[in-house]
Amino acid sequence: MIPEKFTKYYDLLSQWLTYYGFKPVTVHADSGIDHVFKRSRFEASKFGNVDVYCCAKYFEKADVESFRSFSSKMFDLAMKHRKGNPIGFGAMLIVYPLIITENIAQEVYLETKQYCPKHFASNEFPCVVDLATGYVYYFEQTPIWGSAYYSGIRKDAYKFFSPKAWETTSKTSV
């Protein structure tokens, strides 16, 4: 059972991702994911069609192993789900495995600062939202191999998942 605070976050997440052009994706109940959203569109700056997935799950307590495992599984799921041109040949994939929790563990916080999996023409960008603080934690540096895209991926992660960003956007959009 997901606590009410997290249900409210999911409701807002759904609304904001819809605002940003995402659509919900139905996944098998045994997949272990609470919600999946997808956006596909052509982006000239990325030389083709870009599929972006957000795979969100509530974790009462996340540890480093569950953080890494969830991220890897969600990337694999998105790779299997996507259709179209081969990755790297007119297509790109960005996957945001999103862990929602309260009071992020120090070890998970430190892991978000260093965990940066490398894939060909695709990005696995795990994030953790701590609802106690409203912060979104993720890899904040730019790897050499990601210099063309990582700044935008970080900005999008904040914009897509942060309650603080949502509040700012809603105030400036009025």
SEBAVO-264125 format. One record per atom (N, C-alpha, C): residue in one letter; x, y, z; residue number from 0. Coordinates in Angstrom, 3 decimals, decimal comma. Last residue first. Example, Ala and Ser with C-alpha at 12.3 -4.5 7.8 and 13.67 -1.06 7.14 Angstrom:
BEGIN
<r "s"; <12,850; -2,250; 7,080>; 1>,
<r "s"; <13,670; -1,060; 7,140>; 1>,
<r "s"; <12,900; 0,030; 7,870>; 1>,
<r "a"; <13,190; -5,690; 7,800>; 0>,
<r "a"; <12,300; -4,500; 7,800>; 0>,
<r "a"; <13,200; -3,300; 7,800>; 0>,
//
This chain:
BEGIN
<r "v"; <1,206; 31,736; -14,781>; 173>,
<r "v"; <-0,074; 32,355; -14,514>; 173>,
<r "v"; <-0,212; 33,705; -15,155>; 173>,
<r "s"; <3,712; 30,738; -14,979>; 172>,
<r "s"; <2,804; 30,481; -16,097>; 172>,
<r "s"; <1,472; 31,180; -15,940>; 172>,
<r "t"; <5,018; 31,150; -12,633>; 171>,
<r "t"; <5,434; 31,972; -13,776>; 171>,
<r "t"; <4,506; 31,799; -14,975>; 171>,
<r "k"; <3,778; 29,290; -10,975>; 170>,
<r "k"; <3,710; 30,708; -10,624>; 170>,
<r "k"; <4,056; 31,593; -11,818>; 170>,
<r "s"; <4,417; 26,873; -12,188>; 169>,
<r "s"; <3,003; 27,262; -12,098>; 169>,
<r "s"; <2,846; 28,729; -11,736>; 169>,
<r "t"; <7,205; 26,871; -11,893>; 168>,
<r "t"; <6,603; 26,913; -13,230>; 168>,
<r "t"; <5,157; 27,375; -13,171>; 168>,
<r "t"; <7,433; 26,664; -9,085>; 167>,
<r "t"; <7,982; 27,814; -9,798>; 167>,
<r "t"; <7,337; 27,967; -11,164>; 167>,
<r "e"; <6,201; 24,156; -8,693>; 166>,
<r "e"; <5,671; 25,356; -8,033>; 166>,
<r "e"; <6,150; 26,618; -8,751>; 166>,
<r "w"; <7,888; 22,492; -10,141>; 165>,
<r "w"; <6,478; 22,596; -10,517>; 165>,
<r "w"; <5,870; 23,873; -9,939>; 165>,
<r "a"; <10,230; 22,734; -8,685>; 164>,
<r "a"; <10,183; 23,226; -10,069>; 164>,
<r "a"; <8,743; 23,418; -10,518>; 164>,
<r "k"; <9,401; 21,472; -6,323>; 163>,
<r "k"; <9,824; 22,875; -6,280>; 163>,
<r "k"; <9,805; 23,489; -7,685>; 163>,
<r "p"; <8,930; 18,861; -7,130>; 162>,
<r "p"; <7,796; 19,677; -6,684>; 162>,
<r "p"; <8,145; 21,164; -6,633>; 162>,
<r "s"; <10,618; 17,543; -9,893>; 161>,
<r "s"; <10,753; 18,332; -8,662>; 161>,
<r "s"; <9,492; 19,112; -8,309>; 161>,
<r "f"; <10,433; 16,231; -12,386>; 160>,
<r "f"; <10,185; 15,488; -11,141>; 160>,
<r "f"; <10,170; 16,310; -9,861>; 160>,
<r "f"; <10,910; 17,852; -14,685>; 159>,
<r "f"; <9,899; 16,794; -14,715>; 159>,
<r "f"; <9,491; 16,309; -13,328>; 159>,
<r "k"; <13,001; 19,600; -13,911>; 158>,
<r "k"; <11,717; 20,142; -14,388>; 158>,
<r "k"; <10,605; 19,095; -14,318>; 158>,
<r "y"; <15,054; 17,759; -13,313>; 157>,
<r "y"; <14,564; 18,698; -12,303>; 157>,
<r "y"; <13,165; 19,195; -12,673>; 157>,
<r "a"; <15,298; 16,506; -15,809>; 156>,
<r "a"; <15,009; 15,712; -14,610>; 156>,
<r "a"; <14,443; 16,614; -13,511>; 156>,
<r "d"; <15,996; 18,691; -17,475>; 155>,
<r "d"; <14,707; 18,014; -17,642>; 155>,
<r "d"; <14,337; 17,201; -16,408>; 155>,
<r "k"; <18,560; 19,214; -16,505>; 154>,
<r "k"; <17,515; 20,252; -16,417>; 154>,
<r "k"; <16,135; 19,628; -16,548>; 154>,
<r "r"; <19,821; 16,769; -17,192>; 153>,
<r "r"; <19,709; 17,196; -15,787>; 153>,
<r "r"; <18,589; 18,227; -15,613>; 153>,
<r "i"; <19,610; 16,905; -19,978>; 152>,
<r "i"; <18,998; 15,774; -19,263>; 152>,
<r "i"; <18,816; 16,127; -17,793>; 152>,
<r "g"; <21,127; 19,186; -20,546>; 151>,
<r "g"; <19,692; 19,171; -20,825>; 151>,
<r "g"; <18,968; 18,056; -20,094>; 151>,
<r "s"; <23,666; 18,238; -19,778>; 150>,
<r "s"; <23,106; 19,439; -19,168>; 150>,
<r "s"; <21,586; 19,480; -19,350>; 150>,
<r "y"; <24,098; 15,992; -21,482>; 149>,
<r "y"; <23,852; 15,829; -20,052>; 149>,
<r "y"; <23,274; 17,053; -19,358>; 149>,
<r "y"; <24,702; 16,279; -24,237>; 148>,
<r "y"; <23,307; 16,141; -23,796>; 148>,
<r "y"; <23,076; 16,238; -22,294>; 148>,
<r "a"; <27,400; 16,495; -24,873>; 147>,
<r "a"; <26,423; 17,133; -25,756>; 147>,
<r "a"; <25,021; 17,179; -25,167>; 147>,
<r "s"; <28,815; 14,988; -22,994>; 146>,
<r "s"; <28,903; 16,448; -22,962>; 146>,
<r "s"; <27,853; 17,150; -23,829>; 146>,
<r "g"; <29,127; 12,332; -22,502>; 145>,
<r "g"; <27,772; 12,876; -22,463>; 145>,
<r "g"; <27,716; 14,380; -22,567>; 145>,
<r "w"; <31,770; 11,645; -22,433>; 144>,
<r "w"; <30,962; 11,037; -23,490>; 144>,
<r "w"; <29,530; 11,582; -23,513>; 144>,
<r "i"; <32,513; 12,987; -20,094>; 143>,
<r "i"; <33,028; 13,438; -21,398>; 143>,
<r "i"; <32,159; 12,908; -22,526>; 143>,
<r "p"; <29,761; 13,587; -17,866>; 142>,
<r "p"; <30,839; 12,739; -18,371>; 142>,
<r "p"; <31,273; 13,232; -19,755>; 142>,
<r "t"; <29,041; 16,048; -15,684>; 141>,
<r "t"; <28,883; 15,719; -17,096>; 141>,
<r "t"; <30,048; 14,836; -17,524>; 141>,
<r "q"; <27,261; 15,742; -12,542>; 140>,
<r "q"; <28,406; 16,076; -13,372>; 140>,
<r "q"; <28,114; 15,717; -14,831>; 140>,
<r "e"; <25,195; 14,850; -10,995>; 139>,
<r "e"; <25,251; 16,282; -11,302>; 139>,
<r "e"; <26,411; 16,691; -12,189>; 139>,
<r "f"; <22,842; 12,377; -10,785>; 138>,
<r "f"; <24,231; 12,619; -11,145>; 138>,
<r "f"; <24,359; 14,049; -11,649>; 138>,
<r "y"; <20,345; 13,335; -8,340>; 137>,
<r "y"; <20,790; 12,655; -9,545>; 137>,
<r "y"; <22,253; 12,995; -9,776>; 137>,
<r "y"; <17,441; 14,105; -6,458>; 136>,
<r "y"; <18,868; 13,793; -6,455>; 136>,
<r "y"; <19,208; 12,984; -7,699>; 136>,
<r "v"; <15,255; 16,622; -5,689>; 135>,
<r "v"; <15,501; 15,542; -6,635>; 135>,
<r "v"; <17,017; 15,346; -6,677>; 135>,
<r "y"; <13,491; 17,629; -2,701>; 134>,
<r "y"; <14,642; 17,637; -3,597>; 134>,
<r "y"; <14,657; 16,421; -4,511>; 134>,
<r "g"; <11,596; 17,620; -0,772>; 133>,
<r "g"; <11,187; 18,100; -2,088>; 133>,
<r "g"; <12,322; 18,123; -3,098>; 133>,
<r "t"; <11,985; 16,545; 1,726>; 132>,
<r "t"; <12,654; 17,811; 1,415>; 132>,
<r "t"; <12,168; 18,439; 0,109>; 132>,
<r "a"; <10,350; 14,348; 1,753>; 131>,
<r "a"; <10,524; 15,078; 3,005>; 131>,
<r "a"; <11,135; 16,456; 2,743>; 131>,
<r "l"; <10,520; 13,165; -0,724>; 130>,
<r "l"; <9,354; 14,012; -0,461>; 130>,
<r "l"; <9,433; 14,754; 0,869>; 130>,
<r "d"; <13,039; 12,900; -2,822>; 129>,
<r "d"; <12,827; 12,792; -1,380>; 129>,
<r "d"; <11,675; 13,733; -1,029>; 129>,
<r "v"; <13,575; 11,154; -5,697>; 128>,
<r "v"; <12,828; 12,271; -5,135>; 128>,
<r "v"; <12,600; 11,978; -3,658>; 128>,
<r "v"; <16,250; 10,241; -7,638>; 127>,
<r "v"; <15,553; 9,945; -6,389>; 127>,
<r "v"; <14,873; 11,223; -5,926>; 127>,
<r "c"; <17,039; 8,899; -10,862>; 126>,
<r "c"; <16,753; 10,030; -9,977>; 126>,
<r "c"; <16,058; 9,512; -8,715>; 126>,
<r "p"; <19,156; 7,725; -13,511>; 125>,
<r "p"; <18,329; 7,488; -12,327>; 125>,
<r "p"; <18,222; 8,721; -11,432>; 125>,
<r "f"; <19,375; 7,595; -16,608>; 124>,
<r "f"; <19,602; 8,719; -15,706>; 124>,
<r "f"; <18,718; 8,567; -14,463>; 124>,
<r "e"; <20,737; 6,331; -19,339>; 123>,
<r "e"; <20,069; 5,829; -18,134>; 123>,
<r "e"; <20,396; 6,850; -17,057>; 123>,
<r "n"; <20,646; 7,054; -22,717>; 122>,
<r "n"; <21,004; 7,519; -21,386>; 122>,
<r "n"; <20,113; 6,891; -20,331>; 122>,
<r "s"; <22,190; 6,267; -25,877>; 121>,
<r "s"; <21,060; 6,245; -24,946>; 121>,
<r "s"; <21,569; 6,628; -23,560>; 121>,
<r "a"; <24,321; 5,686; -27,537>; 120>,
<r "a"; <23,232; 6,533; -28,038>; 120>,
<r "a"; <21,988; 6,494; -27,161>; 120>,
<r "f"; <25,326; 3,097; -25,483>; 119>,
<r "f"; <25,471; 3,647; -26,823>; 119>,
<r "f"; <24,199; 4,401; -27,220>; 119>,
<r "h"; <25,853; 3,949; -22,040>; 118>,
<r "h"; <25,195; 3,161; -23,073>; 118>,
<r "h"; <25,394; 3,847; -24,417>; 118>,
<r "k"; <26,914; 3,968; -18,706>; 117>,
<r "k"; <27,222; 4,382; -20,074>; 117>,
<r "k"; <26,566; 3,406; -21,048>; 117>,
<r "p"; <25,741; 5,182; -15,543>; 116>,
<r "p"; <25,938; 4,102; -16,512>; 116>,
<r "p"; <26,099; 4,639; -17,936>; 116>,
<r "c"; <26,703; 6,585; -12,942>; 115>,
<r "c"; <26,474; 7,144; -14,274>; 115>,
<r "c"; <26,732; 6,052; -15,318>; 115>,
<r "y"; <26,872; 7,452; -9,664>; 114>,
<r "y"; <26,382; 6,391; -10,550>; 114>,
<r "y"; <25,980; 6,983; -11,897>; 114>,
<r "q"; <27,535; 9,578; -7,982>; 113>,
<r "q"; <28,606; 8,907; -8,729>; 113>,
<r "q"; <28,116; 7,883; -9,753>; 113>,
<r "k"; <25,375; 10,649; -6,713>; 112>,
<r "k"; <26,428; 11,577; -7,119>; 112>,
<r "k"; <27,513; 10,920; -7,963>; 112>,
<r "t"; <23,875; 8,524; -5,904>; 111>,
<r "t"; <23,336; 9,348; -6,986>; 111>,
<r "t"; <24,405; 10,294; -7,535>; 111>,
<r "e"; <25,429; 7,657; -3,741>; 110>,
<r "e"; <25,422; 6,866; -4,976>; 110>,
<r "e"; <24,872; 7,678; -6,154>; 110>,
<r "l"; <24,779; 9,497; -1,780>; 109>,
<r "l"; <26,150; 9,468; -2,300>; 109>,
<r "l"; <26,221; 8,701; -3,622>; 109>,
<r "y"; <22,068; 8,721; -1,402>; 108>,
<r "y"; <22,414; 10,082; -1,810>; 108>,
<r "y"; <23,811; 10,118; -2,440>; 108>,
<r "v"; <22,498; 6,163; -0,426>; 107>,
<r "v"; <21,827; 6,332; -1,722>; 107>,
<r "v"; <22,111; 7,727; -2,267>; 107>,
<r "e"; <23,730; 6,727; 2,016>; 106>,
<r "e"; <24,441; 5,908; 1,026>; 106>,
<r "e"; <23,817; 6,029; -0,364>; 106>,
<r "q"; <21,718; 8,179; 3,352>; 105>,
<r "q"; <22,980; 8,823; 3,000>; 105>,
<r "q"; <23,713; 8,039; 1,919>; 105>,
<r "a"; <18,376; 7,749; 2,183>; 104>,
<r "a"; <19,509; 7,250; 2,956>; 104>,
<r "a"; <20,794; 7,909; 2,450>; 104>,
<r "i"; <15,819; 10,179; 2,163>; 103>,
<r "i"; <16,792; 9,413; 1,402>; 103>,
<r "i"; <17,960; 8,994; 2,304>; 103>,
<r "n"; <13,014; 10,763; 3,160>; 102>,
<r "n"; <14,254; 10,670; 3,928>; 102>,
<r "n"; <15,258; 9,736; 3,266>; 102>,
<r "e"; <10,990; 8,882; 1,131>; 101>,
<r "e"; <11,003; 9,936; 2,139>; 101>,
<r "e"; <12,237; 9,709; 2,992>; 101>,
<r "t"; <10,776; 8,423; -2,454>; 100>,
<r "t"; <10,938; 7,967; -1,079>; 100>,
<r "t"; <10,803; 9,154; -0,140>; 100>,
<r "i"; <10,848; 7,208; -5,631>; 99>,
<r "i"; <10,190; 8,182; -4,766>; 99>,
<r "i"; <10,244; 7,627; -3,356>; 99>,
<r "i"; <12,963; 6,900; -8,336>; 98>,
<r "i"; <12,623; 6,347; -7,023>; 98>,
<r "i"; <12,015; 7,475; -6,200>; 98>,
<r "l"; <12,911; 6,510; -11,693>; 97>,
<r "l"; <12,593; 7,476; -10,649>; 97>,
<r "l"; <12,150; 6,763; -9,379>; 97>,
<r "p"; <14,818; 6,305; -14,501>; 96>,
<r "p"; <14,293; 5,478; -13,412>; 96>,
<r "p"; <14,117; 6,401; -12,199>; 96>,
<r "y"; <14,569; 7,669; -17,399>; 95>,
<r "y"; <14,649; 8,208; -16,051>; 95>,
<r "y"; <14,030; 7,203; -15,076>; 95>,
<r "v"; <16,173; 7,295; -20,417>; 94>,
<r "v"; <15,359; 6,612; -19,416>; 94>,
<r "v"; <15,643; 7,240; -18,057>; 94>,
<r "i"; <16,271; 8,003; -23,773>; 93>,
<r "i"; <16,591; 8,543; -22,447>; 93>,
<r "i"; <15,623; 7,890; -21,468>; 93>,
<r "l"; <17,496; 7,180; -26,938>; 92>,
<r "l"; <16,674; 6,771; -25,805>; 92>,
<r "l"; <17,191; 7,430; -24,536>; 92>,
<r "m"; <17,273; 7,931; -30,427>; 91>,
<r "m"; <17,960; 8,057; -29,145>; 91>,
<r "m"; <16,978; 7,685; -28,042>; 91>,
<r "a"; <17,752; 7,472; -33,946>; 90>,
<r "a"; <16,948; 7,321; -32,730>; 90>,
<r "a"; <17,843; 7,409; -31,493>; 90>,
<r "g"; <19,366; 7,419; -36,105>; 89>,
<r "g"; <18,122; 8,164; -36,243>; 89>,
<r "g"; <17,223; 8,037; -35,029>; 89>,
<r "f"; <21,016; 5,332; -34,834>; 88>,
<r "f"; <20,815; 5,499; -36,274>; 88>,
<r "f"; <19,461; 6,164; -36,511>; 88>,
<r "g"; <20,952; 5,066; -32,135>; 87>,
<r "g"; <22,183; 5,556; -32,732>; 87>,
<r "g"; <22,079; 5,800; -34,227>; 87>,
<r "i"; <18,738; 2,382; -32,173>; 86>,
<r "i"; <19,392; 3,394; -31,342>; 86>,
<r "i"; <20,728; 3,767; -32,001>; 86>,
<r "p"; <16,868; 1,917; -35,199>; 85>,
<r "p"; <17,837; 1,437; -34,209>; 85>,
<r "p"; <18,463; 2,603; -33,446>; 85>,
<r "n"; <13,516; 3,264; -35,371>; 84>,
<r "n"; <14,879; 3,131; -35,876>; 84>,
<r "n"; <15,802; 2,592; -34,790>; 84>,
<r "g"; <10,994; 1,485; -33,479>; 83>,
<r "g"; <11,471; 2,495; -34,410>; 83>,
<r "g"; <12,876; 2,209; -34,878>; 83>,
<r "k"; <10,152; 1,176; -29,982>; 82>,
<r "k"; <10,092; 0,723; -31,367>; 82>,
<r "k"; <10,649; 1,829; -32,251>; 82>,
<r "r"; <10,599; 0,063; -26,580>; 81>,
<r "r"; <10,664; 1,066; -27,654>; 81>,
<r "r"; <10,644; 0,400; -29,025>; 81>,
<r "h"; <10,776; -2,142; -24,844>; 80>,
<r "h"; <9,475; -1,566; -25,166>; 80>,
<r "h"; <9,510; -0,680; -26,410>; 80>,
<r "k"; <13,445; -2,709; -24,391>; 79>,
<r "k"; <12,589; -3,747; -24,971>; 79>,
<r "k"; <11,271; -3,171; -25,491>; 79>,
<r "m"; <14,292; -0,314; -23,241>; 78>,
<r "m"; <14,941; -0,798; -24,469>; 78>,
<r "m"; <14,070; -1,841; -25,162>; 78>,
<r "a"; <12,716; -0,309; -20,922>; 77>,
<r "a"; <12,496; 0,717; -21,948>; 77>,
<r "a"; <13,119; 0,286; -23,286>; 77>,
<r "l"; <13,897; -2,493; -19,558>; 76>,
<r "l"; <12,478; -2,508; -19,911>; 76>,
<r "l"; <12,188; -1,516; -21,035>; 76>,
<r "d"; <16,520; -1,543; -19,166>; 75>,
<r "d"; <16,284; -2,740; -19,985>; 75>,
<r "d"; <14,830; -2,821; -20,453>; 75>,
<r "f"; <15,944; 0,586; -17,431>; 74>,
<r "f"; <16,586; 0,845; -18,714>; 74>,
<r "f"; <16,339; -0,333; -19,663>; 74>,
<r "m"; <14,880; -0,823; -15,297>; 73>,
<r "m"; <14,022; 0,111; -16,022>; 73>,
<r "m"; <14,627; 0,476; -17,371>; 73>,
<r "k"; <17,116; -2,289; -14,434>; 72>,
<r "k"; <15,913; -2,992; -14,914>; 72>,
<r "k"; <15,009; -2,066; -15,725>; 72>,
<r "s"; <18,835; -0,195; -13,609>; 71>,
<r "s"; <19,217; -1,100; -14,692>; 71>,
<r "s"; <18,006; -1,821; -15,290>; 71>,
<r "s"; <17,330; 0,906; -11,472>; 70>,
<r "s"; <17,754; 1,707; -12,614>; 70>,
<r "s"; <18,055; 0,822; -13,815>; 70>,
<r "f"; <17,088; -1,269; -9,709>; 69>,
<r "f"; <15,903; -0,654; -10,289>; 69>,
<r "f"; <16,265; 0,131; -11,546>; 69>,
<r "s"; <19,836; -1,637; -9,080>; 68>,
<r "s"; <19,052; -2,704; -9,711>; 68>,
<r "s"; <17,816; -2,140; -10,401>; 68>,
<r "r"; <20,545; 0,764; -7,811>; 67>,
<r "r"; <21,231; 0,326; -9,038>; 67>,
<r "r"; <20,396; -0,707; -9,803>; 67>,
<r "f"; <18,699; 0,740; -5,634>; 66>,
<r "f"; <18,826; 1,898; -6,528>; 66>,
<r "f"; <19,425; 1,470; -7,864>; 66>,
<r "s"; <19,263; -1,669; -4,362>; 65>,
<r "s"; <17,941; -1,493; -4,976>; 65>,
<r "s"; <17,940; -0,309; -5,940>; 65>,
<r "e"; <21,940; -1,092; -3,537>; 64>,
<r "e"; <21,656; -2,225; -4,419>; 64>,
<r "e"; <20,295; -2,059; -5,110>; 64>,
<r "v"; <21,592; 1,107; -1,828>; 63>,
<r "v"; <22,383; 1,242; -3,053>; 63>,
<r "v"; <22,058; 0,123; -4,036>; 63>,
<r "d"; <18,108; 1,202; -0,807>; 62>,
<r "d"; <19,538; 1,099; -0,540>; 62>,
<r "d"; <20,275; 1,158; -1,880>; 62>,
<r "a"; <15,107; 2,689; 0,317>; 61>,
<r "a"; <15,966; 2,309; -0,811>; 61>,
<r "a"; <17,399; 2,214; -0,314>; 61>,
<r "k"; <12,133; 2,157; 1,803>; 60>,
<r "k"; <13,555; 2,300; 2,119>; 60>,
<r "k"; <14,348; 1,821; 0,911>; 60>,
<r "e"; <9,859; 2,385; 0,221>; 59>,
<r "e"; <9,816; 2,797; 1,623>; 59>,
<r "e"; <11,236; 3,065; 2,111>; 59>,
<r "f"; <9,597; 3,582; -2,951>; 58>,
<r "f"; <10,425; 2,738; -2,099>; 58>,
<r "f"; <10,311; 3,251; -0,672>; 58>,
<r "y"; <7,642; 3,775; -5,824>; 57>,
<r "y"; <7,764; 4,147; -4,417>; 57>,
<r "y"; <8,623; 3,110; -3,703>; 57>,
<r "k"; <8,718; 4,458; -9,105>; 56>,
<r "k"; <8,366; 3,471; -8,090>; 56>,
<r "k"; <8,598; 4,057; -6,703>; 56>,
<r "a"; <8,557; 5,155; -12,611>; 55>,
<r "a"; <8,503; 5,600; -11,225>; 55>,
<r "a"; <8,062; 4,496; -10,281>; 55>,
<r "c"; <10,133; 5,873; -15,417>; 54>,
<r "c"; <9,649; 4,668; -14,729>; 54>,
<r "c"; <9,704; 4,948; -13,233>; 54>,
<r "c"; <9,925; 7,618; -18,284>; 53>,
<r "c"; <10,003; 7,818; -16,843>; 53>,
<r "c"; <9,353; 6,602; -16,193>; 53>,
<r "y"; <11,546; 7,842; -21,405>; 52>,
<r "y"; <10,728; 7,063; -20,479>; 52>,
<r "y"; <10,983; 7,523; -19,057>; 52>,
<r "v"; <11,663; 9,120; -24,589>; 51>,
<r "v"; <11,993; 9,398; -23,196>; 51>,
<r "v"; <11,012; 8,632; -22,323>; 51>,
<r "d"; <13,024; 8,888; -27,729>; 50>,
<r "d"; <12,049; 8,275; -26,823>; 50>,
<r "d"; <12,526; 8,521; -25,404>; 50>,
<r "v"; <13,538; 10,888; -30,443>; 49>,
<r "v"; <13,979; 10,641; -29,077>; 49>,
<r "v"; <12,813; 10,076; -28,281>; 49>,
<r "n"; <14,628; 10,811; -33,790>; 48>,
<r "n"; <13,535; 10,608; -32,855>; 48>,
<r "n"; <14,093; 10,252; -31,478>; 48>,
<r "g"; <17,407; 13,009; -34,582>; 47>,
<r "g"; <16,396; 11,990; -34,852>; 47>,
<r "g"; <15,312; 11,940; -33,808>; 47>,
<r "f"; <19,513; 14,620; -33,561>; 46>,
<r "f"; <19,633; 13,952; -34,859>; 46>,
<r "f"; <18,623; 12,836; -35,081>; 46>,
<r "k"; <19,246; 16,258; -31,502>; 45>,
<r "k"; <19,667; 14,886; -31,172>; 45>,
<r "k"; <19,651; 13,996; -32,411>; 45>,
<r "s"; <18,304; 18,532; -32,578>; 44>,
<r "s"; <19,567; 18,625; -31,842>; 44>,
<r "s"; <20,113; 17,244; -31,457>; 44>,
<r "a"; <15,820; 17,727; -33,572>; 43>,
<r "a"; <16,928; 17,954; -34,512>; 43>,
<r "a"; <18,275; 17,980; -33,793>; 43>,
<r "e"; <13,756; 15,394; -32,445>; 42>,
<r "e"; <14,557; 16,499; -31,928>; 42>,
<r "e"; <15,785; 16,652; -32,814>; 42>,
<r "f"; <10,540; 14,045; -32,498>; 41>,
<r "f"; <11,743; 14,327; -33,269>; 41>,
<r "f"; <12,447; 15,520; -32,638>; 41>,
<r "r"; <9,371; 12,104; -29,708>; 40>,
<r "r"; <9,293; 13,228; -30,624>; 40>,
<r "r"; <10,622; 13,377; -31,361>; 40>,
<r "s"; <7,645; 10,557; -27,124>; 39>,
<r "s"; <8,425; 10,362; -28,353>; 39>,
<r "s"; <8,247; 11,591; -29,225>; 39>,
<r "r"; <7,442; 9,744; -23,781>; 38>,
<r "r"; <7,297; 10,823; -24,754>; 38>,
<r "r"; <8,204; 10,496; -25,935>; 38>,
<r "k"; <5,836; 7,893; -21,213>; 37>,
<r "k"; <6,707; 7,937; -22,384>; 37>,
<r "k"; <6,383; 9,166; -23,227>; 37>,
<r "f"; <5,748; 6,471; -17,941>; 36>,
<r "f"; <5,316; 7,499; -18,875>; 36>,
<r "f"; <6,321; 7,541; -20,019>; 36>,
<r "v"; <4,626; 4,268; -15,466>; 35>,
<r "v"; <5,561; 4,492; -16,572>; 35>,
<r "v"; <4,927; 5,526; -17,507>; 35>,
<r "h"; <4,373; 3,417; -11,992>; 34>,
<r "h"; <3,915; 4,182; -13,161>; 34>,
<r "h"; <5,025; 4,291; -14,199>; 34>,
<r "d"; <5,375; 1,310; -10,375>; 33>,
<r "d"; <4,099; 1,951; -10,065>; 33>,
<r "d"; <3,526; 2,659; -11,289>; 33>,
<r "i"; <6,719; -1,875; -11,147>; 32>,
<r "i"; <6,754; -0,424; -11,336>; 32>,
<r "i"; <5,388; 0,138; -10,973>; 32>,
<r "g"; <6,771; -4,626; -11,265>; 31>,
<r "g"; <7,304; -3,967; -10,078>; 31>,
<r "g"; <7,420; -2,466; -10,195>; 31>,
<r "s"; <5,686; -6,288; -13,147>; 30>,
<r "s"; <6,921; -5,583; -13,496>; 30>,
<r "s"; <7,555; -4,883; -12,301>; 30>,
<r "d"; <3,250; -7,427; -12,742>; 29>,
<r "d"; <4,405; -8,090; -12,129>; 29>,
<r "d"; <5,724; -7,371; -12,399>; 29>,
<r "a"; <1,518; -5,945; -14,322>; 28>,
<r "a"; <1,480; -5,762; -12,869>; 28>,
<r "a"; <2,697; -6,374; -12,175>; 28>,
<r "h"; <2,869; -4,532; -17,269>; 27>,
<r "h"; <2,389; -5,726; -16,573>; 27>,
<r "h"; <2,510; -5,518; -15,060>; 27>,
<r "v"; <1,913; -1,179; -18,084>; 26>,
<r "v"; <2,904; -2,235; -17,923>; 26>,
<r "v"; <2,290; -3,377; -17,124>; 26>,
<r "t"; <0,964; 1,430; -20,135>; 25>,
<r "t"; <0,484; 0,319; -19,316>; 25>,
<r "t"; <1,556; -0,759; -19,276>; 25>,
<r "v"; <2,048; 4,707; -19,910>; 24>,
<r "v"; <2,264; 3,418; -20,563>; 24>,
<r "v"; <1,769; 2,340; -19,611>; 24>,
<r "p"; <0,888; 8,068; -20,387>; 23>,
<r "p"; <1,091; 6,882; -19,540>; 23>,
<r "p"; <1,236; 5,620; -20,394>; 23>,
<r "k"; <2,848; 10,461; -22,161>; 22>,
<r "k"; <1,620; 9,679; -22,076>; 22>,
<r "k"; <1,889; 8,483; -21,171>; 22>,
<r "f"; <4,176; 13,821; -22,157>; 21>,
<r "f"; <4,255; 12,380; -21,895>; 21>,
<r "f"; <2,868; 11,754; -21,893>; 21>,
<r "g"; <4,199; 16,600; -22,368>; 20>,
<r "g"; <4,032; 15,795; -23,567>; 20>,
<r "g"; <4,138; 14,290; -23,392>; 20>,
<r "y"; <4,193; 18,141; -20,103>; 19>,
<r "y"; <5,433; 18,092; -20,882>; 19>,
<r "y"; <5,385; 17,108; -22,047>; 19>,
<r "y"; <1,667; 17,568; -19,096>; 18>,
<r "y"; <1,967; 18,937; -19,514>; 18>,
<r "y"; <3,207; 18,974; -20,416>; 18>,
<r "t"; <2,186; 14,967; -18,294>; 17>,
<r "t"; <1,240; 15,210; -19,385>; 17>,
<r "t"; <1,471; 16,610; -19,962>; 17>,
<r "l"; <3,849; 15,545; -16,166>; 16>,
<r "l"; <4,412; 14,841; -17,312>; 16>,
<r "l"; <3,486; 14,950; -18,521>; 16>,
<r "w"; <1,977; 16,829; -14,486>; 15>,
<r "w"; <3,106; 17,570; -15,027>; 15>,
<r "w"; <3,729; 16,869; -16,222>; 15>,
<r "q"; <0,149; 14,720; -13,924>; 14>,
<r "q"; <-0,305; 15,976; -14,524>; 14>,
<r "q"; <0,854; 16,738; -15,171>; 14>,
<r "s"; <1,854; 12,816; -12,739>; 13>,
<r "s"; <1,094; 12,492; -13,946>; 13>,
<r "s"; <0,647; 13,759; -14,670>; 13>,
<r "l"; <2,704; 14,258; -10,497>; 12>,
<r "l"; <3,670; 13,794; -11,492>; 12>,
<r "l"; <2,972; 13,504; -12,810>; 12>,
<r "l"; <0,296; 14,505; -9,085>; 11>,
<r "l"; <0,946; 15,700; -9,637>; 11>,
<r "l"; <1,962; 15,328; -10,722>; 11>,
<r "d"; <-0,095; 11,777; -8,461>; 10>,
<r "d"; <-1,129; 12,534; -9,173>; 10>,
<r "d"; <-0,528; 13,784; -9,838>; 10>,
<r "y"; <2,246; 11,222; -7,028>; 9>,
<r "y"; <1,985; 10,547; -8,302>; 9>,
<r "y"; <0,929; 11,276; -9,124>; 9>,
<r "y"; <1,787; 12,804; -4,755>; 8>,
<r "y"; <2,920; 13,108; -5,632>; 8>,
<r "y"; <2,695; 12,474; -7,005>; 8>,
<r "k"; <-0,420; 11,438; -3,720>; 7>,
<r "k"; <-0,576; 12,834; -4,151>; 7>,
<r "k"; <0,571; 13,238; -5,088>; 7>,
<r "t"; <0,851; 9,062; -3,075>; 6>,
<r "t"; <-0,243; 9,041; -4,044>; 6>,
<r "t"; <-0,471; 10,447; -4,589>; 6>,
<r "f"; <2,506; 9,950; -1,076>; 5>,
<r "f"; <3,108; 9,511; -2,331>; 5>,
<r "f"; <2,062; 9,426; -3,436>; 5>,
<r "k"; <0,690; 10,539; 0,934>; 4>,
<r "k"; <1,619; 11,583; 0,482>; 4>,
<r "k"; <2,215; 11,224; -0,880>; 4>,
<r "e"; <-0,528; 8,012; 1,428>; 3>,
<r "e"; <-1,265; 9,083; 0,749>; 3>,
<r "e"; <-0,354; 10,179; 0,200>; 3>,
<r "p"; <1,530; 5,080; 0,766>; 2>,
<r "p"; <0,990; 6,141; 1,628>; 2>,
<r "p"; <0,414; 7,302; 0,822>; 2>,
<r "i"; <0,601; 2,144; -0,907>; 1>,
<r "i"; <1,371; 3,381; -1,023>; 1>,
<r "i"; <0,732; 4,449; -0,125>; 1>,
<r "m"; <0,840; -1,191; 0,000>; 0>,
<r "m"; <0,000; 0,000; 0,000>; 0>,
<r "m"; <0,882; 1,251; 0,000>; 0>,
//
